Amino acid sequence: MLSPNEPVFDALCGQKEPCEDFGPVLASRDIEKRLMAVVDQARSRFSDVFGCAFSLSEEGIEQLELVIQEMWSSGWDPANGDIDLFSRDFGSMLAASTQQLLGGKFVFRSSTDLTHSSIWFEERCLETFPFHRVFKRLTHEHGESLTYYFKSVMKTINSATPP
C-alpha cells in the first residue's frame, strides 16, 4: 500500500497513454474481475460496519465521503487505523463508481496490489487515481472531498474539447 512519504496524485492530464511511473501497464481481464470481487467484498463490509448499502452512483460517492467525515469526527487516526484496508475498500468502491458512471478503462500495474490502479480516459488524455484520492482523504482530514474529486473528473470528461 501507499506510505505517507510516497508521492500520490489524483489525476494526470495531457498524456498520450497511461503513466508508467508506478510500473508497466498490465493487460488482464482477470485483474479486472478480481477488482470487481474486491468491490463486492468492500460493499458488503461497508454495509456491515456502517449500516448502509453502497451503490455505484454519485450518491454512493457522497455517502462514502460522509462516512470518512464521520470517521474523522469520531477520532480517526491514520497512524493507528487500518489504513490499508480502508484505502483498498473505499478506493475500489470509488474506482468502480467512477468507471461505471463516467466510462474509461481500468489500468492495472500489479496483479495483486490495486494501489496504483487508475482509470484512463483516452479521448481526454486523462488518467485518474481513485486509490490515491482515497488514501489522501484518509490521511488528511481537511482536504478535497471524494465528491469534489468525482465532480472534477466528470467536468473534465464532459468538457467541450479534449486537451
DSSP file (Angstrom, degrees, kcal/mol; ACC not computed):
  #  RESIDUE AA STRUCTURE BP1 BP2  ACC     N-H-->O    O-->H-N    N-H-->O    O-->H-N    TCO  KAPPA ALPHA  PHI   PSI    X-CA   Y-CA   Z-CA
    1    1 A M              0   0    0      0, 0.0     2,-0.1     0, 0.0    83,-0.1   0.000 360.0 360.0 360.0 180.0    0.0    0.0    0.0
    2    2 A L        -     0   0    0     82,-0.1    85,-0.1   113,-0.0     6,-0.0  -0.384 360.0-149.2 -77.3 154.9    0.9    3.6    0.0
    3    3 A S    >   -     0   0    0     -2,-0.1     3,-2.0     1,-0.1    -1,-0.0  -0.908  27.8-113.8-120.3 155.3    3.0    5.3    2.6
    4    4 A P  T 3  S+     0   0    0      0, 0.0     4,-0.1     0, 0.0    -1,-0.1   0.724 117.2  56.0 -59.3 -20.0    2.7    9.0    3.7
    5    5 A N  T 3  S+     0   0    0      2,-0.1    -3,-0.0     0, 0.0     0, 0.0   0.561  87.9  92.9 -88.4  -8.8    6.2    9.6    2.3
    6    6 A E  S <  S-     0   0    0     -3,-2.0     2,-0.2     1,-0.1    -4,-0.0  -0.708  83.7-116.0 -88.6 132.2    5.3    8.3   -1.2
    7    7 A P        -     0   0    0      0, 0.0     2,-0.4     0, 0.0    -2,-0.1  -0.478  38.4-177.8 -68.0 131.9    4.1   11.0   -3.7
    8    8 A V        -     0   0    0     -2,-0.2     2,-0.3    -4,-0.1   121,-0.0  -0.959   7.3-176.3-128.0 148.9    0.5   10.5   -4.7
    9    9 A F        -     0   0    0     -2,-0.4   123,-0.2     1,-0.1   124,-0.2  -0.971  24.6-140.5-142.6 157.5   -1.6   12.4   -7.1
   10   10 A D  S    S+     0   0    0     -2,-0.3   119,-3.2     1,-0.2     2,-0.3   0.796  78.2   3.9 -89.7 -31.6   -5.3   12.2   -8.2
   11   11 A A  E     -A  128   0A   0    117,-0.3     2,-0.4   107,-0.0    -1,-0.2  -0.997  49.6-152.9-156.4 152.8   -5.0   12.8  -11.9
   12   12 A L  E     -A  127   0A   0    115,-2.5   115,-2.5    -2,-0.3     2,-0.3  -0.999  19.9-165.1-127.9 132.7   -2.7   13.4  -14.8
   13   13 A C  E     +A  126   0A   0     -2,-0.4   113,-0.2   113,-0.2   112,-0.1  -0.851  60.1  28.6-117.0 152.8   -3.8   15.3  -17.9
   14   14 A G  S    S+     0   0    0    111,-1.7     2,-0.2   110,-0.5   112,-0.2   0.537  77.1 134.6  85.0   8.0   -2.3   15.7  -21.3
   15   15 A Q        -     0   0    0    110,-0.9    -1,-0.3    -3,-0.2     4,-0.0  -0.589  53.3-142.4 -88.5 153.4   -0.6   12.3  -21.6
   16   16 A K  S    S+     0   0    0     -2,-0.2    -1,-0.1     1,-0.2   109,-0.1   0.669  85.1   7.2 -85.4 -18.5   -0.9   10.2  -24.8
   17   17 A E  S    S-     0   0    0    108,-0.1    -1,-0.2   110,-0.0     3,-0.1  -0.962 100.3 -63.5-154.8 166.3   -1.0    7.0  -22.7
   18   18 A P        -     0   0    0      0, 0.0     7,-0.1     0, 0.0    -2,-0.1  -0.187  61.9 -97.2 -57.5 147.4   -1.3    5.8  -19.1
   19   19 A C        -     0   0    0      1,-0.1     3,-0.2     5,-0.1    -7,-0.0  -0.324  26.8-165.3 -63.9 141.0    1.6    6.7  -16.8
   20   20 A E    >   +     0   0    0      1,-0.1     3,-1.5    -3,-0.1    -1,-0.1   0.196  59.7 107.7-112.7  14.9    4.3    4.1  -16.2
   21   21 A D  T 3  S+     0   0    0      1,-0.3    -1,-0.1     3,-0.0    -2,-0.0   0.774  84.6  45.0 -62.6 -25.7    5.9    5.7  -13.2
   22   22 A F  T 3  S-     0   0    0      1,-0.4    -1,-0.3    -3,-0.2    94,-0.1   0.289 132.6 -67.0-101.4   9.5    4.4    3.1  -11.0
   23   23 A G  S <  S-     0   0    0     -3,-1.5    -1,-0.4     2,-0.0    87,-0.1  -0.504  72.4 -46.3 124.5 165.8    5.3    0.2  -13.2
   24   24 A P        -     0   0    0      0, 0.0     2,-0.3     0, 0.0    -4,-0.1  -0.314  62.8-103.1 -67.7 150.3    4.3   -1.1  -16.6
   25   25 A V        -     0   0    0     -7,-0.1     2,-0.4    82,-0.0    84,-0.2  -0.582  35.0-147.2 -74.5 130.2    0.6   -1.3  -17.5
   26   26 A L  B     -D  108   0B   0     82,-3.4     2,-0.8    -2,-0.3    82,-0.7  -0.834   1.8-148.0-100.9 135.7   -0.7   -4.9  -17.4
   27   27 A A        +     0   0    0     -2,-0.4     2,-0.3    80,-0.1     3,-0.1  -0.895  41.5 137.3-103.0 108.6   -3.4   -6.0  -19.7
   28   28 A S     >  -     0   0    0     -2,-0.8     4,-1.2     1,-0.1     3,-0.1  -0.873  43.7-165.0-158.5 120.6   -5.5   -8.6  -17.9
   29   29 A R  H  > S+     0   0    0     -2,-0.3     4,-2.2     1,-0.2     5,-0.2   0.792  96.3  64.7 -68.5 -28.9   -9.3   -9.2  -17.7
   30   30 A D  H  > S+     0   0    0      1,-0.2     4,-2.1     2,-0.2    -1,-0.2   0.889  99.3  51.0 -62.6 -38.8   -8.5  -11.5  -14.7
   31   31 A I  H  > S+     0   0    0      2,-0.2     4,-2.4     1,-0.2    -1,-0.2   0.908 109.2  50.7 -66.2 -40.6   -7.2   -8.5  -12.7
   32   32 A E  H  X S+     0   0    0     -4,-1.2     4,-2.2     1,-0.2    -1,-0.2   0.895 109.1  51.4 -63.8 -39.0  -10.4   -6.5  -13.5
   33   33 A K  H  X S+     0   0    0     -4,-2.2     4,-1.7     2,-0.2    -1,-0.2   0.895 109.6  50.2 -63.0 -39.4  -12.5   -9.5  -12.4
   34   34 A R  H  X S+     0   0    0     -4,-2.1     4,-2.3     2,-0.2    -2,-0.2   0.890 107.6  54.1 -66.3 -38.3  -10.5   -9.6   -9.1
   35   35 A L  H  X S+     0   0    0     -4,-2.4     4,-2.6     1,-0.2    -2,-0.2   0.930 107.5  50.2 -59.2 -44.6  -11.1   -5.8   -8.7
   36   36 A M  H  X S+     0   0    0     -4,-2.2     4,-2.3     1,-0.2    -1,-0.2   0.854 108.7  52.1 -64.5 -33.5  -14.9   -6.4   -9.0
   37   37 A A  H  X S+     0   0    0     -4,-1.7     4,-2.3     2,-0.2    -1,-0.2   0.896 109.5  49.6 -66.5 -39.6  -14.6   -9.2   -6.4
   38   38 A V  H  X S+     0   0    0     -4,-2.3     4,-2.9     2,-0.2    -2,-0.2   0.907 109.8  52.1 -63.3 -41.7  -12.8   -6.7   -4.1
   39   39 A V  H  X S+     0   0    0     -4,-2.6     4,-2.8     2,-0.2     5,-0.2   0.932 109.8  48.3 -59.9 -46.8  -15.6   -4.2   -4.8
   40   40 A D  H  X S+     0   0    0     -4,-2.3     4,-2.0     1,-0.2    -1,-0.2   0.921 114.0  46.4 -60.3 -44.7  -18.3   -6.7   -3.8
   41   41 A Q  H  X S+     0   0    0     -4,-2.3     4,-2.5     2,-0.2    -2,-0.2   0.905 113.2  49.8 -63.8 -42.0  -16.4   -7.6   -0.6
   42   42 A A  H  X S+     0   0    0     -4,-2.9     4,-2.9     1,-0.2    -2,-0.2   0.901 109.5  50.6 -64.9 -41.6  -15.9   -3.9    0.2
   43   43 A R  H  X S+     0   0    0     -4,-2.8     4,-2.2     2,-0.2    11,-0.2   0.901 111.5  48.6 -63.8 -40.0  -19.6   -3.1   -0.3
   44   44 A S  H  X S+     0   0    0     -4,-2.0     4,-2.3    -5,-0.2    -2,-0.2   0.930 113.6  45.8 -64.3 -45.7  -20.6   -6.0    2.0
   45   45 A R  H  X S+     0   0    0     -4,-2.5     4,-3.0     2,-0.2     5,-0.3   0.899 110.8  54.2 -63.7 -40.8  -18.1   -4.9    4.7
   46   46 A F  H  X S+     0   0    0     -4,-2.9     4,-2.8     1,-0.2     6,-0.6   0.919 110.1  46.9 -57.8 -46.0  -19.3   -1.3    4.3
   47   47 A S  H  X S+     0   0    0     -4,-2.2     4,-1.3     1,-0.2    -2,-0.2   0.917 114.9  46.2 -63.1 -44.5  -22.9   -2.4    4.8
   48   48 A D  H  < S+     0   0    0     -4,-2.3    -2,-0.2     2,-0.2    -1,-0.2   0.913 121.6  35.3 -65.0 -44.2  -22.0   -4.5    7.9
   49   49 A V  H  < S+     0   0    0     -4,-3.0    -2,-0.2     1,-0.2    -3,-0.2   0.895 129.6  29.5 -81.0 -42.0  -19.7   -1.9    9.5
   50   50 A F  H  < S-     0   0    0     -4,-2.8    -3,-0.2    -5,-0.3    -2,-0.2   0.463  98.7-125.3-104.5  -2.1  -21.5    1.4    8.6
   51   51 A G  S  < S+     0   0    0     -4,-1.3     2,-0.3    -5,-0.4    -4,-0.2   0.724  75.2  94.0  71.2  23.1  -25.1    0.1    8.4
   52   52 A C  S    S-     0   0    0     -6,-0.6    -2,-0.2    -5,-0.0     2,-0.2  -0.999  73.1-115.5-147.1 146.6  -25.9    1.3    5.0
   53   53 A A        -     0   0    0     -2,-0.3     2,-0.5    -6,-0.1    -9,-0.1  -0.516  26.5-137.0 -78.2 146.3  -25.7   -0.2    1.5
   54   54 A F        -     0   0    0    -11,-0.2     2,-0.4    -2,-0.2    -7,-0.1  -0.914  16.4-162.4-106.6 126.8  -23.3    1.4   -1.0
   55   55 A S        -     0   0    0     -2,-0.5     2,-2.2     2,-0.1     5,-0.1  -0.840  29.6-116.8-106.3 146.9  -24.5    2.0   -4.6
   56   56 A L  S    S+     0   0    0     -2,-0.4     2,-0.3     4,-0.1    38,-0.0  -0.552  82.0  99.9 -78.7  79.0  -22.2    2.5   -7.5
   57   57 A S  S  > S-     0   0    0     -2,-2.2     4,-1.9     1,-0.1     5,-0.1  -0.909  92.2 -93.7-153.1 171.8  -23.6    6.0   -8.0
   58   58 A E  H  > S+     0   0    0     -2,-0.3     4,-2.1     1,-0.2     5,-0.1   0.877 126.9  53.6 -63.4 -36.4  -22.9    9.7   -7.4
   59   59 A E  H  > S+     0   0    0      1,-0.2     4,-2.4     2,-0.2    -1,-0.2   0.871 105.2  54.3 -64.8 -36.3  -25.0    9.3   -4.2
   60   60 A G  H  > S+     0   0    0      2,-0.2     4,-2.4     1,-0.2    -2,-0.2   0.898 107.3  49.9 -63.4 -40.3  -22.8    6.4   -3.2
   61   61 A I  H  X S+     0   0    0     -4,-1.9     4,-2.2     2,-0.2    -2,-0.2   0.906 110.9  49.5 -64.3 -41.8  -19.7    8.6   -3.6
   62   62 A E  H  X S+     0   0    0     -4,-2.1     4,-2.2     2,-0.2    -2,-0.2   0.902 111.0  50.3 -62.0 -41.0  -21.3   11.3   -1.4
   63   63 A Q  H  X S+     0   0    0     -4,-2.4     4,-2.1     2,-0.2    -2,-0.2   0.896 108.2  52.5 -64.1 -41.1  -22.2    8.6    1.2
   64   64 A L  H  X S+     0   0    0     -4,-2.4     4,-2.0     1,-0.2    -1,-0.2   0.908 109.0  50.1 -60.9 -43.3  -18.6    7.4    1.2
   65   65 A E  H  X S+     0   0    0     -4,-2.2     4,-2.6     1,-0.2    -2,-0.2   0.903 108.7  52.4 -62.1 -41.9  -17.4   10.9    1.8
   66   66 A L  H  X S+     0   0    0     -4,-2.2     4,-2.3     1,-0.2    -1,-0.2   0.886 107.8  51.9 -62.8 -38.1  -19.8   11.3    4.7
   67   67 A V  H  X S+     0   0    0     -4,-2.1     4,-2.3     2,-0.2    -1,-0.2   0.919 110.1  48.3 -63.9 -42.9  -18.6    8.1    6.2
   68   68 A I  H  X S+     0   0    0     -4,-2.0     4,-2.2     2,-0.2    -2,-0.2   0.907 110.5  51.6 -65.2 -40.5  -15.0    9.4    6.0
   69   69 A Q  H  X S+     0   0    0     -4,-2.6     4,-2.4     1,-0.2    -1,-0.2   0.914 110.4  49.1 -59.6 -41.9  -16.0   12.7    7.6
   70   70 A E  H  X S+     0   0    0     -4,-2.3     4,-1.9     2,-0.2    -2,-0.2   0.878 106.9  55.5 -66.3 -37.7  -17.7   10.8   10.4
   71   71 A M  H  <>S+     0   0    0     -4,-2.3     5,-2.5     2,-0.2    -1,-0.2   0.938 110.2  45.8 -59.1 -45.8  -14.6    8.7   10.9
   72   72 A W  H ><5S+     0   0    0     -4,-2.2     3,-1.5     1,-0.2    -2,-0.2   0.908 111.9  51.4 -63.8 -41.5  -12.5   11.9   11.3
   73   73 A S  H 3<5S+     0   0    0     -4,-2.4    -1,-0.2     1,-0.3    -2,-0.2   0.794 107.7  54.0 -64.9 -27.6  -15.2   13.3   13.7
   74   74 A S  T 3<5S-     0   0    0     -4,-1.9    -1,-0.3    -5,-0.2    -2,-0.2   0.324 131.5 -88.4 -91.2   7.7  -15.1   10.2   15.7
   75   75 A G  T < 5 -     0   0    0     -3,-1.5    -3,-0.2     1,-0.2    -2,-0.1   0.699  56.9-177.3  97.8  20.5  -11.3   10.4   16.2
   76   76 A W      < -     0   0    0     -5,-2.5    -1,-0.2    -6,-0.2     3,-0.1  -0.265   4.0-169.9 -51.9 132.0   -9.9    8.5   13.2
   77   77 A D    >>  -     0   0    0      1,-0.1     4,-2.2     0, 0.0     3,-1.5  -0.945  14.5-158.8-128.5 108.6   -6.1    8.3   13.4
   78   78 A P  T 34 S+     0   0    0      0, 0.0     5,-0.4     0, 0.0    -1,-0.1   0.768  92.6  60.3 -60.9 -23.8   -4.5    7.1   10.2
   79   79 A A  T 34 S+     0   0    0      1,-0.2    -3,-0.0     3,-0.1    60,-0.0   0.786 119.1  27.1 -72.5 -25.8   -1.4    6.1   12.2
   80   80 A N  T <4 S+     0   0    0     -3,-1.5    -1,-0.2     2,-0.0     2,-0.1   0.549 107.8  84.1-112.8 -11.5   -3.4    3.7   14.3
   81   81 A G  S  < S-     0   0    0     -4,-2.2     2,-1.9     1,-0.1     3,-0.2  -0.367  93.8 -96.7 -87.2 170.7   -6.3    2.7   12.0
   82   82 A D     >  +     0   0    0      1,-0.2     4,-2.3    -2,-0.1     5,-0.2  -0.546  53.3 166.2 -86.3  73.9   -6.2    0.0    9.3
   83   83 A I  H  >  +     0   0    0     -2,-1.9     4,-2.7    -5,-0.4     5,-0.2   0.823  69.6  57.2 -63.3 -33.1   -5.5    2.5    6.5
   84   84 A D  H  > S+     0   0    0     -3,-0.2     4,-2.3     2,-0.2    -1,-0.2   0.934 109.8  44.3 -63.9 -45.0   -4.5   -0.3    4.1
   85   85 A L  H  > S+     0   0    0      2,-0.2     4,-3.0     1,-0.2     5,-0.3   0.942 116.7  44.9 -64.5 -48.5   -7.9   -2.0    4.4
   86   86 A F  H  X>S+     0   0    0     -4,-2.3     4,-2.6     1,-0.2     5,-0.5   0.902 113.5  50.7 -64.7 -39.8   -9.9    1.3    4.2
   87   87 A S  H  X5S+     0   0    0     -4,-2.7     4,-1.9    -5,-0.2     5,-0.2   0.921 114.5  44.0 -62.9 -43.0   -7.8    2.5    1.3
   88   88 A R  H  X5S+     0   0    0     -4,-2.3     4,-2.3    -5,-0.2    -2,-0.2   0.955 119.6  40.6 -66.6 -49.9   -8.4   -0.7   -0.6
   89   89 A D  H  X5S+     0   0    0     -4,-3.0     4,-2.0     2,-0.2    -2,-0.2   0.969 122.3  38.4 -65.5 -54.0  -12.1   -1.0    0.2
   90   90 A F  H  X5S+     0   0    0     -4,-2.6     4,-2.6    -5,-0.3     5,-0.2   0.884 116.4  53.5 -66.8 -37.3  -13.0    2.7   -0.3
   91   91 A G  H  X<S+     0   0    0     -4,-1.9     4,-2.8    -5,-0.5    -1,-0.2   0.902 108.8  48.8 -62.7 -41.3  -10.6    3.0   -3.2
   92   92 A S  H  X S+     0   0    0     -4,-2.3     4,-2.6    -5,-0.2     5,-0.2   0.887 112.0  49.3 -66.5 -37.3  -12.2    0.1   -5.0
   93   93 A M  H  X S+     0   0    0     -4,-2.0     4,-2.1     2,-0.2    -2,-0.2   0.913 113.6  45.3 -67.8 -42.5  -15.7    1.5   -4.4
   94   94 A L  H  X S+     0   0    0     -4,-2.6     4,-2.7     2,-0.2     5,-0.2   0.912 114.2  49.9 -65.9 -42.2  -14.7    4.9   -5.7
   95   95 A A  H  X S+     0   0    0     -4,-2.8     4,-2.6     2,-0.2     5,-0.2   0.940 112.5  45.8 -61.8 -48.3  -12.9    3.4   -8.7
   96   96 A A  H  X S+     0   0    0     -4,-2.6     4,-2.4     1,-0.2    -1,-0.2   0.898 114.7  48.1 -64.2 -40.5  -15.9    1.2   -9.6
   97   97 A S  H  X S+     0   0    0     -4,-2.1     4,-2.6    -5,-0.2     5,-0.3   0.943 113.1  47.4 -64.5 -47.5  -18.3    4.0   -9.2
   98   98 A T  H  X S+     0   0    0     -4,-2.7     4,-2.6     1,-0.2     5,-0.4   0.927 115.0  45.4 -60.8 -46.3  -16.2    6.4  -11.3
   99   99 A Q  H  X S+     0   0    0     -4,-2.6     4,-1.9    -5,-0.2    -1,-0.2   0.904 114.1  48.5 -66.3 -40.9  -15.7    3.9  -14.1
  100  100 A Q  H  < S+     0   0    0     -4,-2.4    -2,-0.2    -5,-0.2    -1,-0.2   0.910 119.5  38.0 -65.8 -41.0  -19.4    2.9  -14.2
  101  101 A L  H  < S+     0   0    0     -4,-2.6    -2,-0.2    -5,-0.2    -1,-0.2   0.830 131.9  23.0 -80.7 -33.3  -20.6    6.5  -14.2
  102  102 A L  H  < S-     0   0    0     -4,-2.6     2,-0.3     1,-0.3    -3,-0.2   0.537  95.3-135.2-115.1  -9.4  -18.0    8.1  -16.5
  103  103 A G     <  +     0   0    0     -4,-1.9    -1,-0.3    -5,-0.4    -2,-0.1  -0.628  43.8 136.4  88.7-149.1  -16.6    5.3  -18.5
  104  104 A G        -     0   0    0     -2,-0.3     2,-0.4    -4,-0.1    17,-0.2  -0.168  55.7 -83.4  87.3 172.4  -12.9    5.0  -19.1
  105  105 A K  E     -B  120   0A   0     15,-2.3    15,-3.0    -2,-0.1     2,-0.1  -0.956  35.3-117.9-121.0 132.6  -10.7    1.9  -18.9
  106  106 A F  E     -B  119   0A   0     -2,-0.4     2,-0.5    13,-0.2    13,-0.2  -0.450  27.0-158.0 -65.5 139.1   -9.2    0.4  -15.8
  107  107 A V  E     -B  118   0A   0     11,-2.8    11,-2.3    -2,-0.1     2,-0.4  -0.989   8.0-168.4-122.7 125.8   -5.4    0.4  -15.8
  108  108 A F  B     +D   26   0B   0    -82,-0.7   -82,-3.4    -2,-0.5     3,-0.1  -0.890  20.1 179.3-116.6 145.1   -3.5   -2.1  -13.6
  109  109 A R  S    S+     0   0    0     -2,-0.4     2,-0.3     4,-0.3    -1,-0.1   0.364  75.5  34.4-120.9  -1.6    0.2   -2.1  -12.7
  110  110 A S        -     0   0    0      3,-0.2    -1,-0.3   -84,-0.1   -84,-0.1  -0.987  64.9-140.1-149.9 148.5    0.2   -5.2  -10.5
  111  111 A S  S    S+     0   0    0     -2,-0.3     3,-0.1     1,-0.1    -1,-0.0   0.582 106.1  25.5 -84.9  -9.7   -1.8   -8.4  -10.4
  112  112 A T  S    S+     0   0    0      1,-0.2     2,-0.5    -3,-0.0    -1,-0.1   0.623 111.5  64.5-125.3 -22.3   -2.1   -8.3   -6.6
  113  113 A D        -     0   0    0      1,-0.1    -4,-0.3  -112,-0.0     3,-0.3  -0.930  48.4-174.4-115.2 120.5   -1.8   -4.6   -5.5
  114  114 A L    >   +     0   0    0     -2,-0.5     3,-2.5     1,-0.2    17,-0.2   0.500  56.6 106.6 -87.5  -4.6   -4.5   -2.1   -6.5
  115  115 A T  T 3  S+     0   0    0      1,-0.3    -1,-0.2    16,-0.1    17,-0.1   0.827  87.9  32.0 -46.1 -47.6   -2.7    0.9   -5.0
  116  116 A H  T 3  S+     0   0    0     -3,-0.3    -1,-0.3   -94,-0.1   -94,-0.1   0.157  87.8 129.8-103.3  18.5   -1.6    2.4   -8.3
  117  117 A S    <   +     0   0    0     -3,-2.5    14,-0.5    -9,-0.1    15,-0.3  -0.376  35.2 178.5 -66.0 152.8   -4.6    1.3  -10.4
  118  118 A S  E     -B  107   0A   0    -11,-2.3   -11,-2.8    11,-0.2     2,-0.4  -0.857  31.8-114.3-145.6 178.1   -6.1    4.0  -12.4
  119  119 A I  E     -BC 106 128A   0      9,-2.3     9,-2.6    -2,-0.3     2,-0.5  -0.996  28.2-152.2-123.0 126.3   -8.9    4.9  -14.9
  120  120 A W  E     -BC 105 127A   0    -15,-3.0   -15,-2.3    -2,-0.4     2,-0.7  -0.871  10.8-169.2-105.4 124.2   -7.7    6.0  -18.3
  121  121 A F  E >>> - C   0 126A   0      5,-3.5     5,-1.8    -2,-0.5     3,-1.4  -0.827   9.4-176.4-110.0  88.1   -9.9    8.3  -20.4
  122  122 A E  G >45S+     0   0    0     -2,-0.7     3,-1.2     1,-0.3    -1,-0.2   0.868  77.0  56.9 -57.9 -43.2   -8.1    8.2  -23.7
  123  123 A E  G 345S+     0   0    0      1,-0.3    -1,-0.3    -3,-0.1    -2,-0.0   0.715 117.2  36.1 -65.3 -19.3  -10.3   10.7  -25.5
  124  124 A R  G <45S-     0   0    0     -3,-1.4  -110,-0.5     2,-0.2    -1,-0.3   0.343 104.4-125.6-110.7   2.4   -9.5   13.3  -22.9
  125  125 A C  T <<5 +     0   0    0     -3,-1.2  -111,-1.7    -4,-0.6  -110,-0.9   0.926  65.5 140.5  49.9  47.5   -5.9   12.3  -22.3
  126  126 A L  E   < -AC  13 121A   0     -5,-1.8    -5,-3.5  -113,-0.2     2,-0.4  -0.972  35.7-173.3-126.2 133.9   -6.8   12.0  -18.6
  127  127 A E  E     -AC  12 120A   0   -115,-2.5  -115,-2.5    -2,-0.4     2,-0.3  -0.995   9.8-164.2-126.0 126.5   -5.8    9.4  -16.1
  128  128 A T  E     -AC  11 119A   0     -9,-2.6    -9,-2.3    -2,-0.4  -117,-0.3  -0.839  11.3-153.3-113.1 150.7   -7.3    9.3  -12.6
  129  129 A F     >  +     0   0    0   -119,-3.2     4,-2.1    -2,-0.3     3,-0.2  -0.783  15.5 174.9-124.0  83.8   -6.1    7.5   -9.5
  130  130 A P  H  > S+     0   0    0      0, 0.0     4,-2.3     0, 0.0     5,-0.2   0.838  80.5  54.4 -62.7 -33.9   -9.0    6.8   -7.2
  131  131 A F  H  > S+     0   0    0    -14,-0.5     4,-2.3     2,-0.2     5,-0.1   0.888 108.7  49.3 -68.6 -37.2   -7.0    4.8   -4.7
  132  132 A H  H  > S+     0   0    0    -15,-0.3     4,-2.6    -3,-0.2     5,-0.2   0.923 109.8  52.2 -62.4 -44.4   -4.6    7.7   -4.3
  133  133 A R  H  X S+     0   0    0     -4,-2.1     4,-2.1     1,-0.2    -2,-0.2   0.922 111.2  46.3 -60.1 -45.2   -7.5   10.1   -3.8
  134  134 A V  H  X S+     0   0    0     -4,-2.3     4,-2.4     2,-0.2    -1,-0.2   0.921 110.9  52.4 -64.5 -43.8   -8.9    7.9   -1.0
  135  135 A F  H  X S+     0   0    0     -4,-2.3     4,-1.1     1,-0.2    -2,-0.2   0.929 110.5  48.0 -57.7 -45.9   -5.5    7.5    0.7
  136  136 A K  H  X S+     0   0    0     -4,-2.6     4,-1.2     1,-0.2     3,-0.3   0.887 111.2  50.8 -63.1 -38.0   -5.1   11.2    0.7
  137  137 A R  H  < S+     0   0    0     -4,-2.1    -1,-0.2     1,-0.2    -2,-0.2   0.868 110.7  49.0 -67.9 -35.1   -8.6   11.7    2.1
  138  138 A L  H  < S+     0   0    0     -4,-2.4    -1,-0.2     1,-0.2    -2,-0.2   0.660 117.2  41.3 -78.3 -16.0   -7.9    9.2    4.9
  139  139 A T  H  < S+     0   0    0     -4,-1.1     2,-0.4    -3,-0.3    -2,-0.2   0.499 114.3  52.2-108.0  -6.5   -4.6   10.8    5.8
  140  140 A H     <  -     0   0    0     -4,-1.2    -1,-0.2    -5,-0.2     3,-0.2  -0.922  60.7-167.0-133.3 107.9   -5.7   14.5    5.6
  141  141 A E  S    S+     0   0    0     -2,-0.4     2,-0.8     1,-0.2    -1,-0.1   0.899  84.5  46.3 -60.6 -42.1   -8.8   15.5    7.5
  142  142 A H  S    S+     0   0    0      3,-0.0     2,-0.3     2,-0.0    -1,-0.2  -0.851  90.2  93.9-108.9 100.1   -9.1   18.8    5.7
  143  143 A G  S    S-     0   0    0     -2,-0.8     2,-0.1    -3,-0.2    -6,-0.0  -0.917  80.3 -38.3-164.3-174.3   -8.7   18.4    2.0
  144  144 A E        -     0   0    0     -2,-0.3     2,-0.0     1,-0.1    -2,-0.0  -0.369  62.9-126.3 -63.6 134.9  -10.6   17.8   -1.2
  145  145 A S     >  -     0   0    0      1,-0.1     4,-2.1    -2,-0.1     5,-0.1  -0.277  17.3-113.7 -76.8 165.6  -13.5   15.5   -0.7
  146  146 A L  H  > S+     0   0    0      2,-0.2     4,-2.5     1,-0.2     5,-0.2   0.840 119.8  56.4 -65.4 -33.7  -14.2   12.4   -2.8
  147  147 A T  H  > S+     0   0    0      2,-0.2     4,-2.6     1,-0.2     5,-0.2   0.919 106.4  48.6 -63.9 -44.2  -17.3   14.2   -4.1
  148  148 A Y  H  > S+     0   0    0      2,-0.2     4,-2.3     1,-0.2    -2,-0.2   0.917 110.6  51.9 -62.0 -43.5  -15.1   17.1   -5.3
  149  149 A Y  H  X S+     0   0    0     -4,-2.1     4,-2.3     2,-0.2    -2,-0.2   0.949 111.6  46.1 -56.0 -51.7  -12.7   14.6   -7.0
  150  150 A F  H  X S+     0   0    0     -4,-2.5     4,-2.8     1,-0.2    -2,-0.2   0.924 113.2  48.4 -60.8 -46.3  -15.6   12.9   -8.8
  151  151 A K  H  X S+     0   0    0     -4,-2.6     4,-2.4     1,-0.2    -1,-0.2   0.848 110.1  52.8 -66.0 -32.9  -17.2   16.1  -10.0
  152  152 A S  H  X S+     0   0    0     -4,-2.3     4,-2.1    -5,-0.2    -1,-0.2   0.916 111.2  46.1 -66.9 -42.9  -13.8   17.4  -11.2
  153  153 A V  H  X S+     0   0    0     -4,-2.3     4,-2.7     2,-0.2    -2,-0.2   0.935 112.9  50.5 -63.3 -45.4  -13.2   14.3  -13.2
  154  154 A M  H  X S+     0   0    0     -4,-2.8     4,-2.4     1,-0.2    -2,-0.2   0.910 109.3  51.1 -59.8 -43.3  -16.8   14.5  -14.6
  155  155 A K  H  < S+     0   0    0     -4,-2.4     4,-0.5     1,-0.2    -1,-0.2   0.910 111.8  47.1 -61.3 -42.8  -16.3   18.1  -15.6
  156  156 A T  H >< S+     0   0    0     -4,-2.1     3,-0.9     1,-0.2    -2,-0.2   0.915 112.7  49.0 -65.1 -43.2  -13.1   17.3  -17.4
  157  157 A I  H 3< S+     0   0    0     -4,-2.7    -2,-0.2     1,-0.2    -1,-0.2   0.882 114.9  45.2 -63.4 -38.8  -14.7   14.3  -19.2
  158  158 A N  T 3< S+     0   0    0     -4,-2.4    -1,-0.2    -5,-0.2    -2,-0.2   0.422  83.9 124.6 -87.9   1.3  -17.7   16.4  -20.2
  159  159 A S    <   -     0   0    0     -3,-0.9    -3,-0.1    -4,-0.5    -4,-0.0  -0.259  70.0-119.6 -62.9 152.7  -15.6   19.4  -21.4
  160  160 A A  S    S+     0   0    0      1,-0.1    -1,-0.1     2,-0.0    -4,-0.0   0.815  92.4  33.4 -67.1 -32.5  -16.3   20.5  -25.0
  161  161 A T  S    S-     0   0    0    -37,-0.0    -1,-0.1     2,-0.0    -2,-0.1  -0.975  82.1-118.2-129.8 139.1  -12.8   20.0  -26.3
  162  162 A P              0   0    0      0, 0.0   -38,-0.1     0, 0.0   -37,-0.1  -0.324 360.0 360.0 -66.1 156.1  -10.1   17.5  -25.4
  163  163 A P              0   0    0      0, 0.0   -39,-0.1     0, 0.0   -38,-0.0   0.505 360.0 360.0 -65.1 360.0   -6.9   18.9  -24.0
